[in-house]
Amino acid sequence: MYGALCLTRAAEERLDLLQKQGHVEGGVYRSLGQEAGAVGAAFALRRRTDGTGDFLSATTRAAGALFLFGGEVVDFFRQYLGRGTGPTRGRGANLYWSDYEKGFVGGVSPLGTMVEVMAGITLSFSLRDEDRVGMVFYGDGASSTGAWHEGLNVAAALRCPLIVMVENNQWAFSTPTSGNTRVSSFTEKGPGYGIGASSVDGTDVLAVFDTVRRAAALARSGEGAQLVDLQYFRRLGHAQHDPQDYVDPALIDEWQKKDPLDRFRAFLASDAWATNEELVAIEEGAFEECRSAAEQVLAESLPTGADAGCDVYSDLITPRPWTRADTPDPMLA
């Protein structure tokens, strides 16, 4: 767990440096102070590489979960740097790539939409009687979109084994959570859909792990969709171009005292889970892995014009769908 936390922090710090050097294509979205939410949640799921494990849809602030599901750090940098060697060949930034064997699907930009997509994916698990669950991350601001509500209602009504992680970091760009909803905790929304909901300190990786482990057990047992409210704070702006001058600096300082890496490191050291030397080795290993991956990607090529047409069009001729027939016949679906 500590290694995954350190890797997340190191990857984003290296990305921040690369952007300042002019190498990043697009914005950089940091998860500073939120790393424990993604890492603790992913540790509670079954991660496999043969297409039989649980399924994940992360957000730009949940890179730690993506790494634990097998997303390579080198591909993380390829995406942000728009390299032709990346999973999307330079056509999609940050975490917008998928690997179905490893069990993760990239998000799409319209906020809330992936709740609908993951409702469908997890419904397929139920229909095939597979012992699998899905997890989708979303910010508190995205929970005010129509797609988020529609997707959650479908998942609830059809008892889809889906865990919806609300990254309640108290800001949707420059709008405080109080400007998006009247509830004091997103757990209050669960009963409205008839689903289980729980809230957890998102800076405590062990608490997150335990909460999500119990939510996953409920989803697997047939209880259907579950909602988890991650309570923490976005300590940087919406993206690196946002100066965050609408936030009281004293509030940021207060949350810095709850830094998830510092908290977990202190726990490991105080309970003798690891020596200081072992922890330093983990930290240095994460730093070196990210430094090496970034150096490799910087030497790789940008996409060519021809790459834009790859995996977009097909020479296959598909039958006319039943929905386009003069008299639609659902039996043809």
C-alpha positions in Angstrom: 0.0 0.0 0.0 2.7 2.4 0.9 4.5 1.7 -2.4 1.3 2.4 -4.3 0.8 5.7 -2.5 4.4 6.7 -3.1 4.2 5.8 -6.8 1.1 7.9 -7.2 2.7 10.9 -5.6 6.0 10.5 -7.5 4.3 10.1 -10.9 2.3 13.3 -10.4 5.3 15.3 -9.2 7.3 14.1 -12.2 4.3 15.1 -14.4 4.2 18.5 -12.8 7.9 19.0 -13.7 7.3 17.8 -17.3 4.5 20.3 -17.7 6.7 23.2 -16.5 9.3 22.1 -19.0 6.7 22.3 -21.8 6.4 18.6 -22.6 2.8 17.9 -21.5 0.0 18.1 -24.1 -3.0 19.4 -22.1 -3.7 20.0 -18.4 -2.4 18.2 -15.4 -4.8 17.2 -12.7 -3.1 16.4 -9.3 -4.6 14.2 -6.6 -2.4 15.7 -3.8 -4.1 14.7 -0.5 -6.4 12.2 -2.2 -4.1 9.3 -3.0 -5.4 7.1 -0.2 -8.9 7.0 -1.6 -7.8 5.5 -4.9 -5.2 3.2 -3.4 -7.2 1.9 -0.5 -10.2 1.2 -2.8 -8.3 -0.6 -5.5 -6.6 -2.9 -2.9 -10.1 -4.1 -1.8 -10.9 -5.5 -5.2 -9.8 -8.6 -7.1 -7.1 -7.5 -9.6 -6.3 -10.0 -12.3 -4.8 -9.9 -15.8 -6.8 -12.5 -17.6 -10.1 -10.7 -18.0 -11.8 -12.4 -15.1 -11.2 -9.9 -12.3 -13.1 -6.9 -11.0 -13.5 -3.8 -13.3 -12.5 -0.2 -12.7 -13.2 3.2 -14.2 -10.9 5.7 -12.7 -10.8 9.5 -12.9 -7.8 11.8 -13.5 -7.4 12.0 -9.7 -7.5 8.2 -9.2 -4.3 7.3 -10.9 -3.3 5.2 -7.9 -6.2 2.8 -8.6 -5.2 2.5 -12.3 -1.6 1.6 -11.4 -2.8 -1.1 -9.1 -5.0 -2.5 -11.8 -1.9 -2.9 -14.1 -1.8 0.5 -15.8 1.9 1.1 -16.6 3.6 4.2 -15.4 5.3 4.5 -18.7 1.9 4.5 -20.4 0.7 7.2 -18.0 3.5 9.5 -19.2 2.9 8.5 -22.8 -0.7 9.6 -22.5 0.1 13.0 -20.9 2.9 13.7 -23.3 0.9 12.7 -26.4 3.3 10.0 -27.6 2.5 7.8 -30.6 3.7 4.9 -28.6 1.0 5.3 -26.0 -2.2 3.2 -25.7 -4.3 5.7 -27.6 -1.4 6.8 -30.0 -1.6 10.4 -28.8 -5.3 10.8 -29.3 -6.4 10.9 -25.6 -4.7 12.4 -22.6 -4.2 11.3 -19.0 -6.2 8.2 -18.0 -8.3 7.8 -21.1 -7.2 4.4 -22.1 -8.5 0.8 -21.5 -7.3 -2.7 -21.0 -10.1 -5.2 -20.7 -7.8 -8.1 -19.7 -6.5 -6.1 -16.8 -9.9 -4.8 -16.0 -10.0 -1.1 -16.5 -11.8 1.2 -18.9 -10.9 4.8 -19.6 -13.3 7.5 -18.8 -14.9 10.0 -21.1 -15.0 13.7 -20.7 -18.7 14.3 -20.2 -19.0 14.1 -16.5 -21.2 11.5 -14.9 -21.3 9.3 -18.1 -19.1 6.6 -16.8 -21.6 5.7 -14.1 -24.0 4.8 -16.9 -21.3 2.8 -18.7 -20.2 0.9 -15.6 -23.8 0.2 -14.8 -24.0 -1.7 -18.1 -20.7 -3.4 -17.6 -21.7 -4.7 -14.1 -25.1 -5.6 -15.4 -23.3 -8.0 -17.8 -21.6 -9.6 -14.7 -25.0 -10.3 -13.2 -26.5 -11.6 -16.4 -23.6 -14.1 -16.8 -23.7 -14.9 -13.1 -20.0 -13.9 -12.7 -18.6 -13.2 -9.3 -17.3 -9.7 -10.2 -17.9 -6.2 -9.2 -17.2 -2.9 -10.8 -16.0 0.4 -9.4 -16.4 3.9 -10.8 -14.8 7.1 -9.4 -16.5 10.5 -9.6 -16.0 13.9 -8.1 -18.7 15.6 -5.9 -19.4 18.0 -8.7 -20.1 15.3 -11.3 -22.7 13.9 -8.9 -24.9 16.8 -9.9 -25.1 15.8 -13.5 -28.1 14.0 -15.1 -25.9 11.1 -16.4 -24.7 10.4 -12.8 -28.2 10.1 -11.5 -29.5 8.1 -14.4 -26.6 5.7 -14.2 -26.9 5.3 -10.5 -30.7 4.7 -10.7 -30.2 2.0 -13.3 -27.5 0.3 -11.2 -29.8 0.5 -8.2 -32.9 -0.7 -9.9 -31.2 -3.7 -11.6 -29.0 -4.5 -8.5 -25.8 -4.1 -10.5 -22.7 -5.1 -8.5 -21.3 -1.5 -8.8 -19.4 0.6 -6.3 -19.7 4.3 -6.9 -16.8 6.2 -5.3 -17.6 9.8 -4.7 -14.4 11.8 -4.4 -15.8 14.4 -2.1 -12.8 16.8 -2.2 -15.0 19.8 -1.4 -14.5 21.6 -4.7 -15.8 21.3 -8.3 -13.4 23.6 -10.0 -14.0 26.8 -8.0 -17.5 25.8 -6.7 -17.7 24.5 -3.2 -19.7 21.3 -2.6 -22.3 23.3 -0.8 -23.0 25.0 -4.1 -23.8 21.7 -5.7 -25.9 19.9 -3.1 -27.8 20.5 0.1 -26.7 17.3 1.8 -23.9 17.3 4.3 -22.8 13.8 3.2 -23.3 11.9 0.0 -24.4 9.0 2.1 -27.7 10.8 2.4 -28.3 10.2 -1.3 -28.0 6.4 -1.0 -31.5 5.8 0.6 -33.1 7.8 -2.2 -32.0 5.2 -4.7 -32.5 2.3 -2.3 -28.8 1.4 -2.1 -26.2 1.1 0.7 -24.0 4.1 1.4 -21.1 4.7 3.7 -18.7 7.6 4.4 -15.0 7.3 5.2 -12.0 9.4 6.0 -10.3 9.5 2.6 -6.9 10.3 4.0 -6.7 7.0 5.9 -5.8 4.3 3.4 -6.6 1.5 5.8 -10.1 2.9 6.6 -10.8 3.2 2.9 -9.7 -0.3 2.3 -11.9 -1.7 5.0 -15.0 0.4 3.9 -14.6 -0.7 0.3 -14.0 -4.3 1.2 -17.3 -4.4 3.0 -19.1 -2.6 0.2 -17.7 -5.1 -2.4 -18.8 -8.0 -0.2 -22.4 -6.6 -0.2 -22.3 -6.0 -4.0 -21.1 -9.6 -4.6 -23.8 -11.1 -2.4 -26.6 -9.7 -4.4 -27.3 -6.5 -2.5 -26.6 -4.5 -5.6 -25.0 -1.1 -6.0 -23.1 0.6 -3.2 -22.0 4.2 -2.7 -18.8 5.3 -0.8 -18.3 8.9 0.2 -14.5 9.7 0.3 -14.0 12.6 2.7 -10.9 14.7 1.9 -9.7 17.9 0.4 -8.3 19.0 -3.0 -5.1 20.7 -1.9 -4.3 22.0 -5.4 -6.4 23.8 -8.0 -8.7 22.0 -10.4 -5.7 21.7 -12.7 -2.2 23.2 -12.8 -3.6 26.3 -14.6 -5.9 27.1 -11.6 -4.2 29.3 -9.0 -6.8 28.3 -6.4 -7.0 31.8 -5.1 -10.6 31.2 -4.0 -9.5 28.9 -1.2 -8.4 30.1 2.3 -4.7 29.2 2.5 -5.2 28.4 6.2 -7.7 25.7 5.2 -5.1 24.1 2.8 -2.5 24.2 5.6 -4.9 22.4 7.9 -5.6 19.6 5.5 -1.9 19.3 4.8 -1.5 18.0 8.4 -3.7 15.1 7.3 -1.5 14.1 4.3 -2.3 10.5 3.5 1.4 9.5 2.9 2.6 11.1 6.1 -0.2 9.5 8.1 0.4 6.0 6.8 4.2 6.3 7.0 3.8 7.3 10.7 1.5 4.3 11.3 4.0 1.9 9.7 6.9 3.3 11.7 5.1 3.5 15.0 3.7 -0.1 14.8 7.0 -1.5 13.6 5.6 -2.7 10.3 8.7 -1.3 8.6 12.0 0.3 9.4 12.9 3.8 8.3 15.4 2.4 5.9 12.8 0.1 4.3 10.3 3.0 3.9 13.0 5.3 2.4 13.9 2.5 -0.1 10.2 2.3 -1.1 10.1 6.1 -1.6 13.3 6.2 -3.6 12.2 3.2 -5.7 9.0 5.0 -6.7 10.9 8.2 -7.5 13.4 6.2 -9.7 10.7 4.3 -11.5 9.0 7.5 -12.5 12.2 9.3 -13.4 13.2 6.4 -15.6 9.8 6.1 -17.3 9.6 9.8 -18.0 13.1 9.8 -19.6 12.1 6.8 -21.8 9.0 8.6 -23.0 10.7 11.8 -23.7 12.9 9.9 -26.2 9.8 8.4 -27.9 8.2 9.8 -31.0 5.0 11.8 -31.4 2.2 10.3 -33.5 2.2 10.7 -37.3 -0.7 12.0 -39.3 -1.5 8.4 -40.4 -1.9 7.4 -36.8 -5.1 9.5 -36.6 -6.9 7.0 -38.9 -5.8 3.8 -37.1 -8.4 1.9 -35.2 -11.1 4.4 -36.2 -12.5 3.1 -39.4 -13.1 -0.5 -40.5 -13.4 -2.2 -43.9 -16.0 -4.6 -42.4 -19.6 -4.2 -43.7 -22.0 -4.6 -40.8 -25.7 -5.5 -41.2 -28.2 -2.8 -40.9 -29.2 -2.7 -37.2 -32.7 -3.7 -36.3 -33.3 -0.3 -34.8 -33.0 1.2 -38.3 -35.4 -1.2 -40.0 -38.6 0.2 -41.5 -40.5 -1.9 -38.9 -38.1 -2.4 -36.0 -38.1 -6.0 -34.7 -36.7 -6.3 -31.2 -36.3 -10.1 -31.7 -33.4 -9.3 -34.0 -31.5 -7.6 -31.2 
